[in-house]
Amino acid sequence: AFTLGRALYQASDVHEFDCGRDNHLSLSDFRQDLETVVRDRDDTDIRVDGTKWVVGRLSLTRARDGVKQGGLANVGQTDNTSFQHSEGRRMAKDWPTASGSSNCRRRRVVIPAAQPRFKGKTAFQVDSVSGLSNNQGMTIITDPRCVDYRSVGHPEKPTRIIRTSELLKRQKSLELAWAEPAPVTDSILLRAHPQSHLDRLLVQEDFDADTAWHPGIDQHARRGVGGAIKAVELARTGDFPFSLLRPPGHHATRHRSMGFCYLSSMAIATLHALATGSRRVAVLDFDVHHGNGTEDILQGNPAATFCSIHQYPCYPGTGDADVGGNCFNFPVAPRTPREEYRVVISKAFDRIKAAKPDLVGVSAGFDAYARDPLAQETLEREDFLWIGSELRKLGVPVFSILEGGYSADLPDLVLSYLLGLAGK
């Protein structure tokens, strides 16, 4: 393993670089010495332009002035230092280090350019961001810790976030800023859930056959809520934020965790928005499964309008009728043709427009996709782009959070939706 920090700077005008000591290596010499010993975990491997990131004991060395892009490889150190990217002028600390893993092996890697942004233990965050927001920007809210739990064989798995994050950082069509979830207090959660529900998250017992208890699941769920809260804040500034976190939340009812969901993130964010200045909030849920948890918490609230488009019959078996005077359901039969599905979605948009909200929250589920394994619908990438573009046309602040979507194409579907929101 390397004992010195070594940086590879991918800029044509750079011929030498700081190796963490007083001498320098030429670029050509360094490129001949990229054999490293790394520790990695299968569930955190990702690919960036054909190069596999790995999780290892990494630390940062300071870049030389004038370097345009920087990457580094250092295995064997446990201390974490700061790195000043000379162009981005952002500082990152606590470079991710691997948690204990028995899955160790040798691998040849090339470390691509990096602008570290988040704190955490996994590798998906360590490639370059796509850019910064413009006047009407777009921000992705995420946290590397959300991939730290999993159930073997479960469709709601870490790679949903890892691969989507990877694609969003690699693509060139959108300029994206990146942010972390907002902190969440019990008082925010208690607007939607009783204390007994929060206490249950600490009990080491599965909630149902689909919804396992994991160590730290209460904190993972709180960060999911924090992503939605942060999205509300950003939307109010004119941004189009998207919370890319797990677990999802729209099946969690006031008193019950279910359907992969533990806290009802969208409902909590809606109530938080209403408590902090919004007069009317509308929620559009286009996940293929009915947002029963969001409905359970928001029904009867005259300041909130909830619209769910979902397959019926399908899990969780609810959503065949409107409830509460403010929750409107738009069930569609399995294998409904795309054109008909869009007609139903348009009716939901009409209902949202009629509510005249000053803020719209979107539970963005991508499992109505034609090749999703958990449902039997027919939507394609173009349909999610269309949904995004229709939301943009509303002319009011919009924030989105990830719910479902379990196909291998999830990253492309999310990107298509964001392109629509951006007016691309």
N, C-alpha and C positions, 0 to 999 in steps of 0.2 A: 504494500500500500504506500501511496505517496505520504511523506511526512511533511512536505512543504506545500503551501498553497500555490497553485499554478493557474494562471489566467490565459485563456485563448481569446484574442481580440480579433473579431472578424471584420476588419476594416482594411482596405487596400493600402492606406497610407501609414499603417502601423507596422513597424518592423521589429520592435522589441517591447517587452512588457515586464512589469514588476512581478517577481516570483515570491514575494514575501520575504526577501532577504536583500543584501546589498548588491548582489550581482544580477545580471540579466541573461536571458536566453533568447536566441533568435527564434523567429516564428517557425522556421523550418525545423530547427532542432526540437522544439517543443512538440510539433506535430508528430515526430517520430517516437514520442514518449507518452502515448495516450493509453497504454495498457494499465488499467486500474483494477483493484480488487474492491468490489462493492457488495453491499447487502441490499437485497430488494425483496419486495413482496409482490406476488402476482396481482393482487387486487389494486395496487397502486402504479403498475407499469402503464405508461402511456407513450404514444408516438407523436413526435413533432417533426414534420417534414421528413418522415422516414427514419428518424433517429429516436431511439428509446431512451426516455428519461429513467433514472433509477433512483431509489431511495438509499442513501448512504450517510455516513458521518461526514457531512459537508460543512465547510466554513468558508467565509469570504475573505478575499484579499483586496486591498484598495486598488482601484483602477488608476491608471495614469491619466493625466490631463489630456483632453483631446480625443480620447477613445470614443468612437461612435456607438459601438455595440460590444458587450462583454459577456464572456462566459467563463466558467471556472470548474476545476475538478480538484478536490482535495479530500482524500480519504484517510482517516486515522486520527484526526483532531476532534476533540470534543468541545473546544471553546468556540463561541460564536462571536464574530466581530461585525463591524458595520461596513457597509459598502456604499460609496457615493457614486452614482452613475452620472458622468459628467454632462450628458445631454439632458437626461430626464430630471436631474436635480431632485431626486427623491431618495430617501434614506430607508433602508430596510434592516431590521435587526432580527436576531434569532432565526437564522437560516434553518430550514427544516432538517431535523435529524431523525434517523430511523428508530422506531420502537423495537423492542426485542423480537427477533424473528429467527426461526430455525431454518428458513429457506434461504441459504446462502450459496452463492456460486460465483465463479469468475465470468466476467463478460467484458467484451471490448465495447467501449462506448465513445462517442464524440459528444462533447458537451456543447450545445448550441448557445446562442446569445441569450442572456437572461436579464430581466429587470425584476428582481424579487419584490413582492408586494405585500404578502400576508405572513402572519406568524402561524406556525403549525408543524406537523410531523410528516406530511406526505408531499409527494413530488409534483402533483399536478399543477401547483401554482407557480412553478419556477421558470416558465418560459416567458417571453416578452409579451406585454400587453399590446393590444392592437392600436391603442392611441388614447387620446383624451377627448372628453366630450366637447362639442362646439356649443353654440348658443342654445340649441335645442338638442342636447346630447342624449346619450344612452349609457346607462351604468348597469353593470352586472354585479350583483351582490352575492358573495359566496364566502365560505370559510372552509379551510382544508380539513378541519376536524369532522365535517359531516360525512366523510368517507371512512371513518374509523370503526364503524360497526357493520355487521352483516350477518345474515342467516344463509347457510349453505343451500343453494338451489332456489333461493327466494328471488322473485323478479324485481323487487325494489332493492337494487344492489348499488354498490359504490361506483361502478363503471358508468352508470347513468350520468353522474356528475363529472367524473374524470374525463370521459370522452367528449362530453359537451363543452366543458371548459377548454379542453385542448383545441377543439375546432374553432371556438370563438376567439381564442388567442391567435390562431394561425390564419384565419380568414382576413381578407383585405377589403371587403366590401363595406364594412362598418367601422367607424371610429368608436372605440369603447373605452370607458373608464371603469375602474374596478373598485369595489368598496366592501367593507365588512358589515355584518349585521349590527343593528343597534342593540345596546343593552336592554334587557327586559326585566322589569320588577314584578313582584307578585301582584301588585295593585293593577297592573295592566292585564295580567292573566285572569284575575278575579272578576273582570268585567264579563267574561264569557264562561268561566268554569268555577265551580265551588272549590273550597280548600280541600275537600275530600278527594277531588279529582287530582289535584296537584300531589297530594300525599300518596295516592295510588301509584303514581309514576315511580315512586321509590321502592315499591314492594317487588321483590324478586320473583315474579310470577307472570307468565305470559297472559296477555289480555284476551286473545282468542287464537284460533289455529293459524290465522294470517298475520297476527300482530304480536310479535315476540317482545318480551322484555329483554333489554340489553343493558349492561353496565353503562351508566351515564346517559341513558336514553332521555331522562328529564332535561339534561343540558342540551342534548342534540335538538330536542323539540323546542326548547326555549330559543335556541339560535335560529330555528326555522321561523318562529314568530318574530324574532329580531330582524330577520331579513325582510319580512313583510312590513314591519314598522319603519325600517330604513327606507323601503320603497315608497311608502306614503310621504315621508319627508322629502325625498328627492322629486317625486312627482309634483309636489307643490312648488318646486323651483322651476318647472318647465321641462324637467328631464323625463325620459322614458325608461324607468328602472325595471329590471327583471331580476327577481330573486332566484338564484340557482342553488338551491339547498335541498337537503333531505333531513328528516322525513317530510313527506307531504302532510297536509292537514285537513282537507275538506270533508273527510269522513268522521273525524272526531266530533262527537256530540258534546253537549254540555256536561254530561255525566259519564261518558264512555269513550275509551280509546278503541279504535277498530279500523279495519281496512287499510293497514300500514300507517295509520295516522294516530297521533298522540295528543296534540293540542291543535285547536281549530284556528290555524294561522290567519286565514282570510277573515273569518268572523272577528277575531281579536283585533286585526288591523282596521277593520271597518268601524268597530266600536271606539277604537283609539282615535281614529280620524274624526269621528263625530264629537268626541270629548275634547278635541283640541282645535276646533275651529270650522270643520266642515259642516255644512247645513244638511246636505243630502248626498248620500253615497250609494252608488249602484254597483252591484257585483255581477259580472258575467262569468259563468263557469262552463267552459266547453270541454271539460274532461268527459270521456265517454261514460263514466259512472256518475250517478246522481250525487251532487254535493249535499248529502243528507245532514252532515254535521254543521255546515255553514247555515243551512236552512233552519235546523233545530234552534240555533242560537239567535238568528236574526228575525225569525218569523214574528210578526206582530209589531215590529219596530217601524213606526211611520216614517222615520228618517232614512231607512235603508230599503233598497229594492234589490231582490235577488232573482236572477234568471239563470236557470240551468238547462243546457241542452245535453241530452244523454240518451244512451241506448236503453230501451225498455221493451221486454224484461231483461234485466241484467243486475249484477250486484250494485247496490245492496238491497234491491227489491222495492225501493221507494221512488217517489218522483213522478207518479202517474197523474197527479192533480195539483192544482194551485192550493196554497195554504196561507193562512195568516193575513190575507189581504195585501201582502207585499212580496210574497215568494211565488214566482211564476215558473212553472215547469213545462219544458218542451220535449217530451219523449219522442224518440224515433225508433222505428223497428229495426231489428238486425238487418244488415245488408241493404240499407236504404241507399239508393243511388246518390252520387255526389251532388247532382243538381238539386234533387229534392232536399238533401241535407242542408244545402245553402239556403234554400227557401225558409226552412225552419229556423236557422240561425238568424236570418233577416228579421223574422218575427220577434225574436228575442231582442235584437237591436232596436226595433220599433218600441218595444216596451221600455227599454232603457232610456231612449230619447224622450218618451212621454214623462218619465220621472224627473227630467231636468236636473240631473245630478251635477254637483260641482266637483266631483271626484269619482272615477270609475276604477274599481279593482277587478283584476282578471285572474281567476283560477285557471291557469293554462295547463291543461292536460292534453297530451298528444297521443292518447290511446284510441282515438277514433280513426287513426291511420289504418289504411287497408291491410297492412301487414303486421299490425300489433297482435301479440299472442293472447291478450286477455279480453278481447272483444271481437265483434264481427261487423265492423263498419267499413267504410269505403273511401275515406278522405285521403288526399294526396298532398304532397308538399305545397302545391299551388293553392290549396284550400286554406292552409294555415297562413300563407302569405296574405291571402284575401282577408282573413279574419283580422290580421294585424292592420291592414290598410283601412278596413272599415272602422276599427277602433280609433285610428288616427283621425278619421273624418269627423268623429264626434266633437272635436274641438274643445275637449275638457281634459284636465290632467288624468293620466292613465298610469296605473302601476300593475305589474304582473308578477305572479309567483308560480313556480313550477309545482304542478300536482303530479299526474300520472304520465305515462308514456314509457313503454317497456320494450319497444323494438330496437334493433341494432341501428336504425336510422334516426333515433331520437335527436342526435346532434344536428343533423340536417334539417329536421322539422323545426327545432327551436330557432335555428338561424333563419329559416324561411319566415317564420312568424316575426322575428325581430326586423327583418328586411321590410316586411309590410308595415310595421309600426314606424319605421324610419322613412317611409315613403319611397322606397327603392323599387 
